Amino acid sequence: MKTTAHAPYRILLVDDNRDGLLVRRACLEELGHHVDIAENANQALQICAAGSVDVVVTDHCMPDMNGAELIRRLRASDPKRRVILLSGFVEGMGLTEESTGADIVLMKSSHEVAHLARAVNRLMIGALKRKPPSPQKLSAKSRLSAR
């Protein structure tokens, strides 16, 4: 797997399954990313509040707060936060980007790490490509809203 020229990224992995966290962290660190881990949603919220995180990757099924609720709370503090939701029950639970608020929903599988690495790069490259509106567009919008 290759990373892009913009890597490494700062990734926060959230899962109550410590083994899953350690495997994902090792794989993502091997690709050159900086990876922090949180074993529950509250810990993840504290880490995000304390520092810079490019992408949060969270499990859905956790005991204290599920992934969708964590995403809602993360978005309340930063609406542009990039989030990937992982679950072994994507289809069975009907988990989608729309129903969870995640930017990307991935199924846990034997190919999960490759999919995860591509999803992180896709989110970050997309964020880098987004440009703020031009001053001309802003002034046109403000003229319209002033009417």
N, CA, C and O of each residue as an XYZ file, in Angstrom:
588
protein
N       0.844     -1.187      0.000
C       0.000      0.000      0.000
C       0.878      1.235      0.000
O       1.908      1.264      0.673
N       0.485      2.249     -0.741
C       1.238      3.482     -0.801
C       0.466      4.580     -0.109
O      -0.764      4.598     -0.137
N       1.178      5.486      0.506
C       0.548      6.682      1.036
C       0.772      7.797      0.034
O       1.587      7.669     -0.879
N       0.054      8.882      0.205
C       0.210      9.991     -0.718
C       1.315     10.908     -0.240
O       1.854     10.729      0.853
N       1.650     11.885     -1.054
C       2.694     12.840     -0.714
C       2.289     13.694      0.481
O       3.143     14.316      1.112
N       1.002     13.733      0.800
C       0.527     14.580      1.894
C       0.600     13.889      3.250
O       0.445     14.545      4.280
N       0.832     12.592      3.273
C       0.923     11.855      4.526
C       2.235     12.228      5.207
O       3.124     12.700      4.499
N       2.433     12.068      6.460
C       1.578     11.306      7.370
C       0.442     12.157      7.950
O       0.538     13.378      8.066
N      -0.620     11.462      8.302
C      -1.758     12.106      8.936
C      -1.799     11.700     10.396
O      -1.196     10.710     10.808
N      -2.524     12.488     11.159
C      -2.737     12.177     12.563
C      -4.104     11.512     12.671
O      -5.132     12.130     12.396
N      -4.101     10.250     13.073
C      -5.324      9.440     13.088
C      -5.621      9.021     14.519
O      -4.721      8.626     15.260
N      -6.887      9.108     14.899
C      -7.335      8.605     16.188
C      -8.210      7.386     15.935
O      -9.229      7.478     15.251
N      -7.812      6.245     16.485
C      -8.589      5.006     16.390
C      -9.367      4.832     17.682
O      -8.806      4.968     18.769
N     -10.668      4.528     17.573
C     -11.525      4.352     18.740
C     -12.210      2.999     18.653
O     -12.934      2.720     17.697
N     -11.979      2.159     19.657
C     -12.602      0.831     19.678
C     -12.433      0.263     21.079
O     -11.389      0.447     21.705
N     -13.451     -0.423     21.568
C     -13.340     -1.061     22.885
C     -12.604     -2.399     22.791
O     -12.311     -3.015     23.815
N     -12.305     -2.850     21.578
C     -11.543     -4.082     21.359
C     -10.065     -3.710     21.208
O      -9.632     -3.266     20.145
N      -9.314     -3.894     22.268
C      -7.904     -3.477     22.278
C      -7.088     -4.175     21.190
O      -6.227     -3.547     20.574
N      -7.342     -5.456     20.943
C      -6.596     -6.174     19.903
C      -6.797     -5.527     18.537
O      -5.843     -5.353     17.780
N      -8.042     -5.173     18.226
C      -8.333     -4.504     16.952
C      -7.610     -3.172     16.848
O      -7.079     -2.828     15.792
N      -7.588     -2.420     17.947
C      -6.882     -1.143     17.968
C      -5.401     -1.320     17.654
O      -4.831     -0.595     16.839
N      -4.792     -2.295     18.316
C      -3.352     -2.490     18.166
C      -2.978     -2.927     16.751
O      -1.969     -2.478     16.208
N      -3.784     -3.795     16.157
C      -3.510     -4.249     14.784
C      -3.659     -3.086     13.810
O      -2.793     -2.877     12.960
N      -4.757     -2.322     13.925
C      -4.966     -1.186     13.017
C      -3.865     -0.147     13.205
O      -3.346      0.396     12.230
N      -3.512      0.129     14.459
C      -2.458      1.126     14.719
C      -1.140      0.682     14.079
O      -0.478      1.479     13.414
N      -0.760     -0.570     14.273
C       0.501     -1.060     13.703
C       0.513     -0.909     12.184
O       1.512     -0.478     11.609
N      -0.579     -1.258     11.548
C      -0.649     -1.171     10.081
C      -0.584      0.275      9.605
O       0.129      0.578      8.648
N      -1.319      1.171     10.261
C      -1.332      2.571      9.846
C      -0.004      3.257     10.154
O       0.439      4.115      9.390
N       0.633      2.889     11.265
C       1.951      3.445     11.574
C       2.991      2.961     10.569
O       3.912      3.698     10.218
N       2.845      1.742     10.113
C       3.754      1.211      9.094
C       3.659      2.020      7.806
O       4.627      2.115      7.052
N       2.495      2.597      7.559
C       2.305      3.452      6.382
C       2.804      4.874      6.625
O       2.764      5.710      5.723
N       3.277      5.149      7.850
C       3.854      6.454      8.149
C       2.958      7.418      8.897
O       3.353      8.559      9.141
N       1.765      6.992      9.267
C       0.837      7.880      9.975
C       1.162      7.928     11.463
O       1.788      7.017     12.004
N       0.729      9.003     12.112
C       0.808      9.136     13.563
C      -0.547      8.672     14.099
O      -1.582      9.228     13.729
N      -0.547      7.672     14.955
C      -1.812      7.070     15.390
C      -1.926      7.100     16.911
O      -1.043      6.630     17.629
N      -3.033      7.663     17.381
C      -3.399      7.605     18.794
C      -4.557      6.638     18.917
O      -5.293      6.415     17.956
N      -4.720      6.060     20.101
C      -5.844      5.142     20.309
C      -6.653      5.564     21.525
O      -6.131      6.147     22.476
N      -7.931      5.255     21.466
C      -8.853      5.472     22.576
C      -9.693      4.215     22.705
O     -10.213      3.700     21.715
N      -9.824      3.722     23.934
C     -10.582      2.485     24.153
C     -12.057      2.735     24.427
O     -12.816      1.792     24.649
N     -12.470      4.008     24.413
C     -13.893      4.317     24.535
C     -14.149      5.711     23.974
O     -13.221      6.478     23.718
N     -15.418      6.018     23.793
C     -15.802      7.270     23.151
C     -15.443      8.487     23.996
O     -15.029      9.510     23.451
N     -15.591      8.397     25.305
C     -15.263      9.538     26.157
C     -13.778      9.883     26.076
O     -13.405     11.056     26.044
N     -12.945      8.864     26.045
C     -11.511      9.082     25.886
C     -11.229      9.743     24.534
O     -10.375     10.625     24.442
N     -11.930      9.327     23.505
C     -11.764      9.914     22.173
C     -12.131     11.394     22.178
O     -11.431     12.207     21.575
N     -13.212     11.745     22.850
C     -13.626     13.149     22.929
C     -12.563     13.988     23.624
O     -12.296     15.116     23.211
N     -11.961     13.449     24.668
C     -10.899     14.170     25.384
C      -9.676     14.376     24.488
O      -9.094     15.461     24.474
N      -9.290     13.351     23.750
C      -8.123     13.450     22.864
C      -8.379     14.489     21.776
O      -7.506     15.301     21.469
N      -9.573     14.462     21.198
C      -9.899     15.424     20.138
C      -9.929     16.853     20.679
O      -9.502     17.785     19.997
N     -10.427     17.024     21.884
C     -10.490     18.359     22.483
C      -9.096     18.890     22.816
O      -8.862     20.098     22.790
N      -8.181     17.984     23.127
C      -6.843     18.392     23.562
C      -5.868     18.650     22.421
O      -4.861     19.330     22.619
N      -6.142     18.129     21.242
C      -5.146     18.291     20.191
C      -5.686     18.128     18.804
O      -6.886     17.955     18.591
N      -4.783     18.184     17.873
C      -5.117     18.115     16.457
C      -5.202     16.659     15.993
O      -4.271     15.876     16.181
N      -6.324     16.319     15.391
C      -6.541     14.990     14.816
C      -7.083     15.205     13.405
O      -8.063     15.925     13.217
N      -6.446     14.581     12.416
C      -6.916     14.724     11.042
C      -8.148     13.871     10.753
O      -9.101     14.326     10.121
N      -8.112     12.627     11.229
C      -9.199     11.691     10.958
C      -9.463     10.859     12.207
O      -8.536     10.374     12.856
N     -10.753     10.702     12.533
C     -11.160      9.797     13.610
C     -11.742      8.552     12.948
O     -12.605      8.642     12.074
N     -11.256      7.394     13.377
C     -11.771      6.113     12.898
C     -12.386      5.428     14.107
O     -11.679      5.077     15.052
N     -13.705      5.235     14.081
C     -14.380      4.674     15.248
C     -15.169      3.420     14.920
O     -15.748      3.275     13.843
N     -15.166      2.526     15.886
C     -16.034      1.361     15.826
C     -17.452      1.850     16.098
O     -17.638      2.929     16.662
N     -18.438      1.075     15.707
C     -19.816      1.468     15.992
C     -20.283      0.912     17.338
O     -20.788      1.661     18.174
N     -20.120     -0.381     17.549
C     -20.647     -1.024     18.763
C     -19.645     -0.912     19.907
O     -18.652     -1.638     19.961
N     -19.931      0.016     20.820
C     -19.113      0.198     22.018
C     -20.055      0.349     23.192
O     -21.175      0.826     23.013
N     -19.640     -0.042     24.392
C     -20.561     -0.073     25.526
C     -21.032      1.281     26.054
O     -22.202      1.410     26.414
N     -20.171      2.290     26.112
C     -20.582      3.538     26.743
C     -21.305      4.495     25.801
O     -22.195      5.234     26.223
N     -20.928      4.480     24.544
C     -21.512      5.380     23.557
C     -21.214      4.768     22.196
O     -20.060      4.452     21.907
N     -22.225      4.594     21.358
C     -21.944      3.981     20.056
C     -21.280      4.981     19.119
O     -21.222      6.177     19.404
N     -20.786      4.475     18.005
C     -20.048      5.299     17.064
C     -20.856      6.459     16.501
O     -20.318      7.551     16.319
N     -22.132      6.244     16.225
C     -22.968      7.320     15.674
C     -23.123      8.461     16.680
O     -23.093      9.631     16.299
N     -23.287      8.129     17.944
C     -23.390      9.174     18.981
C     -22.061      9.909     19.127
O     -22.039     11.132     19.268
N     -20.955      9.169     19.093
C     -19.642      9.806     19.147
C     -19.488     10.775     17.973
O     -19.010     11.895     18.153
N     -19.884     10.359     16.796
C     -19.783     11.224     15.618
C     -20.612     12.486     15.810
O     -20.152     13.580     15.480
N     -21.831     12.354     16.340
C     -22.675     13.536     16.591
C     -21.965     14.505     17.533
O     -21.989     15.716     17.313
N     -21.341     13.983     18.570
C     -20.661     14.843     19.538
C     -19.393     15.465     18.941
O     -19.073     16.620     19.224
N     -18.682     14.703     18.121
C     -17.498     15.255     17.462
C     -17.887     16.374     16.492
O     -17.223     17.409     16.429
N     -18.952     16.159     15.751
C     -19.406     17.157     14.773
C     -19.941     18.415     15.462
O     -19.858     19.510     14.906
N     -20.488     18.260     16.669
C     -20.975     19.430     17.405
C     -19.819     20.377     17.722
O     -19.994     21.595     17.713
N     -18.644     19.824     18.002
C     -17.497     20.676     18.313
C     -16.718     21.078     17.059
O     -16.042     22.107     17.054
N     -16.809     20.281     16.004
C     -16.109     20.575     14.752
C     -16.877     19.945     13.596
O     -16.658     18.778     13.273
N     -17.776     20.704     12.970
C     -18.618     20.148     11.893
C     -17.841     19.595     10.707
O     -18.374     18.779      9.955
N     -16.603     20.017     10.523
C     -15.811     19.559      9.387
C     -14.902     18.392      9.743
O     -14.102     17.958      8.913
N     -15.011     17.881     10.958
C     -14.146     16.766     11.375
C     -14.369     15.584     10.447
O     -15.507     15.247     10.122
N     -13.284     14.956     10.022
C     -13.362     13.807      9.125
C     -13.437     12.532      9.962
O     -12.603     12.294     10.835
N     -14.467     11.708      9.672
C     -14.723     10.518     10.485
C     -15.034      9.312      9.606
O     -15.798      9.392      8.644
N     -14.411      8.191      9.973
C     -14.687      6.903      9.332
C     -15.286      5.999     10.391
O     -14.745      5.884     11.490
N     -16.392      5.361     10.071
C     -17.038      4.423     10.985
C     -16.761      3.006     10.505
O     -16.935      2.697      9.326
N     -16.325      2.141     11.427
C     -16.086      0.728     11.137
C     -17.106     -0.111     11.876
O     -17.467      0.201     13.011
N     -17.572     -1.168     11.244
C     -18.470     -2.097     11.933
C     -18.459     -3.434     11.209
O     -18.284     -3.507      9.993
N     -18.648     -4.472     11.979
C     -18.814     -5.796     11.398
C     -20.253     -6.039     10.990
O     -20.579     -7.083     10.423
N     -21.120     -5.067     11.281
C     -22.559     -5.234     11.050
C     -23.137     -4.117     10.189
O     -24.268     -3.685     10.410
N     -22.378     -3.653      9.222
C     -22.809     -2.523      8.400
C     -24.162     -2.790      7.753
O     -25.091     -2.000      7.913
N     -24.278     -3.886      7.033
C     -25.530     -4.172      6.330
C     -26.637     -4.559      7.296
O     -27.765     -4.081      7.172
N     -26.324     -5.421      8.257
C     -27.340     -5.890      9.200
C     -27.967     -4.776     10.023
O     -29.149     -4.842     10.359
N     -27.190     -3.763     10.347
C     -27.688     -2.649     11.141
C     -28.100     -1.463     10.277
O     -28.580     -0.452     10.790
N     -27.912     -1.588      8.966
C     -28.272     -0.487      8.061
C     -27.422      0.751      8.275
O     -27.923      1.872      8.184
N     -26.148      0.560      8.558
C     -25.258      1.695      8.813
C     -24.805      2.307      7.495
O     -24.212      1.634      6.652
N     -25.090      3.581      7.334
C     -24.695      4.323      6.142
C     -24.102      5.655      6.586
O     -24.160      6.019      7.761
N     -23.541      6.359      5.639
C     -23.028      7.692      5.930
C     -24.169      8.597      6.417
O     -23.989      9.389      7.342
N     -25.325      8.470      5.794
C     -26.465      9.308      6.157
C     -26.999      8.977      7.551
O     -27.339      9.882      8.313
N     -27.076      7.696      7.889
C     -27.664      7.316      9.185
C     -26.710      7.502     10.355
O     -27.152      7.593     11.500
N     -25.407      7.558     10.087
C     -24.436      7.665     11.177
C     -23.750      9.021     11.259
O     -23.218      9.385     12.308
N     -23.757      9.771     10.164
C     -23.041     11.043     10.133
C     -21.580     10.897      9.753
O     -20.859     11.893      9.687
N     -21.126      9.672      9.500
C     -19.726      9.442      9.115
C     -19.492      9.909      7.684
O     -20.417      9.964      6.874
N     -18.245     10.242      7.391
C     -17.881     10.560      6.018
C     -17.823      9.290      5.185
O     -18.199      9.276      4.013
N     -17.340      8.214      5.819
C     -17.216      6.917      5.154
C     -17.569      5.835      6.167
O     -17.154      5.906      7.324
N     -18.334      4.835      5.736
C     -18.646      3.664      6.557
C     -17.970      2.461      5.911
O     -18.151      2.197      4.722
N     -17.188      1.736      6.711
C     -16.471      0.560      6.217
C     -16.871     -0.684      7.004
O     -17.098     -0.634      8.213
N     -16.948     -1.784      6.293
C     -17.217     -3.085      6.899
C     -15.907     -3.678      7.402
O     -14.908     -3.669      6.684
N     -15.904     -4.188      8.620
C     -14.727     -4.905      9.116
C     -14.613     -6.197      8.320
O     -15.584     -6.935      8.156
N     -13.399     -6.453      7.828
C     -13.177     -7.641      7.008
C     -11.690     -7.934      6.954
O     -10.884     -7.226      7.558
N     -11.335     -8.969      6.235
C      -9.920     -9.301      6.082
C      -9.183     -8.253      5.247
O      -7.955     -8.188      5.293
N      -9.906     -7.434      4.487
C      -9.305     -6.383      3.667
C      -9.449     -5.003      4.309
O      -9.198     -3.978      3.675
N      -9.849     -5.001      5.554
C     -10.170     -3.757      6.248
C      -9.022     -2.745      6.244
O      -9.264     -1.565      5.990
N      -7.806     -3.156      6.512
C      -6.691     -2.212      6.616
C      -6.433     -1.525      5.279
O      -6.191     -0.319      5.244
N      -6.480     -2.265      4.191
C      -6.288     -1.663      2.872
C      -7.407     -0.663      2.577
O      -7.149      0.431      2.074
N      -8.650     -1.040      2.890
C      -9.784     -0.134      2.679
C      -9.647      1.099      3.566
O      -9.935      2.218      3.140
N      -9.208      0.885      4.793
C      -9.047      1.986      5.743
C      -7.972      2.966      5.265
O      -8.180      4.179      5.304
N      -6.848      2.459      4.822
C      -5.767      3.327      4.328
C      -6.240      4.160      3.134
O      -5.942      5.351      3.048
N      -6.968      3.538      2.224
C      -7.489      4.277      1.061
C      -8.523      5.311      1.498
O      -8.551      6.424      0.972
N      -9.368      4.949      2.456
C     -10.399      5.885      2.929
C      -9.772      7.103      3.600
O     -10.225      8.227      3.387
N      -8.741      6.891      4.403
C      -8.044      8.013      5.050
C      -7.469      8.940      3.981
O      -7.666     10.154      4.039
N      -6.769      8.380      3.022
C      -6.183      9.201      1.953
C      -7.250      9.934      1.167
O      -7.079     11.108      0.838
N      -8.350      9.261      0.860
C      -9.432      9.890      0.088
C     -10.022     11.073      0.856
O     -10.288     12.123      0.270
N     -10.225     10.909      2.151
C     -10.767     12.014      2.961
C      -9.800     13.186      3.026
O     -10.203     14.340      2.887
N      -8.531     12.888      3.237
C      -7.553     13.951      3.389
C      -7.283     14.658      2.065
O      -7.148     15.882      2.041
N      -7.202     13.926      0.984
C      -6.995     14.559     -0.322
C      -8.204     15.419     -0.671
O      -8.053     16.518     -1.204
N      -9.402     14.920     -0.372
C     -10.616     15.706     -0.599
C     -10.613     16.989      0.207
O     -11.039     18.035     -0.284
N     -10.133     16.919      1.448
C     -10.070     18.108      2.293
C      -9.062     19.107      1.745
O      -9.284     20.316      1.816
N      -7.957     18.614      1.199
C      -6.944     19.503      0.645
C      -7.413     20.155     -0.648
O      -7.020     21.282     -0.952
N      -8.248     19.459     -1.410
C      -8.720     19.989     -2.689
C      -9.806     21.041     -2.509
O      -9.995     21.894     -3.375
N     -10.525     20.983     -1.380
C     -11.594     21.962     -1.158
C     -10.981     23.338     -1.015
O     -10.067     23.550     -0.218
N     -11.491     24.255     -1.787
C     -10.989     25.620     -1.717
C     -12.078     26.506     -1.128
O     -13.265     26.259     -1.337
N     -11.676     27.532     -0.396
C     -12.699     28.466      0.088
C     -13.330     29.187     -1.091
O     -12.695     29.329     -2.136
N     -14.572     29.645     -0.944
C     -15.217     30.357     -2.050
C     -14.419     31.611     -2.411
O     -13.798     32.238     -1.553
N     -14.450     31.957     -3.688
C     -13.730     33.149     -4.129
C     -14.394     34.391     -3.557
O     -15.584     34.357     -3.245
N     -13.659     35.485     -3.413
C     -14.250     36.724     -2.899
C     -15.428     37.194     -3.749
O     -16.378     37.771     -3.220
N     -15.376     36.952     -5.080
C     -16.480     37.359     -5.948
C     -17.743     36.596     -5.593
O     -18.828     37.175     -5.548
N     -17.607     35.280     -5.337
C     -18.776     34.485     -4.974
C     -19.312     34.914     -3.624
O     -20.526     34.961     -3.426
N     -18.420     35.228     -2.690
C     -18.862     35.669     -1.374
C     -19.622     36.982     -1.479
O     -20.664     37.141     -0.843
N     -19.119     37.928     -2.273
C     -19.806     39.207     -2.369
C     -21.153     39.035     -3.062
O     -22.112     39.722     -2.711
N     -21.247     38.141     -4.032
C     -22.532     37.870     -4.687
C     -23.519     37.270     -3.697
O     -24.695     37.636     -3.684
N     -23.036     36.343     -2.865
C     -23.909     35.736     -1.860
C     -24.379     36.773     -0.851
O     -25.551     36.786     -0.473
N     -23.479     37.638     -0.414
C     -23.874     38.640      0.567
C     -24.852     39.639     -0.026
O     -25.739     40.124      0.676
N     -24.705     39.958     -1.323
C     -25.674     40.848     -1.970
C     -27.050     40.190     -2.019
O     -28.069     40.845     -1.801
N     -27.069     38.865     -2.310
C     -28.347     38.155     -2.363
C     -28.985     38.069     -0.987
O     -30.196     38.243     -0.852
N     -28.175     37.799      0.043
C     -28.757     37.656      1.375
C     -29.185     38.995      1.956
O     -29.997     39.031      2.881
N     -28.653     40.101      1.431
C     -29.026     41.417      1.926
C     -30.373     41.859      1.394
O     -30.962     42.810      1.907
N     -30.869     41.175      0.366
C     -32.174     41.558     -0.230
C     -33.320     41.199      0.618
O     -34.466     41.457      0.249
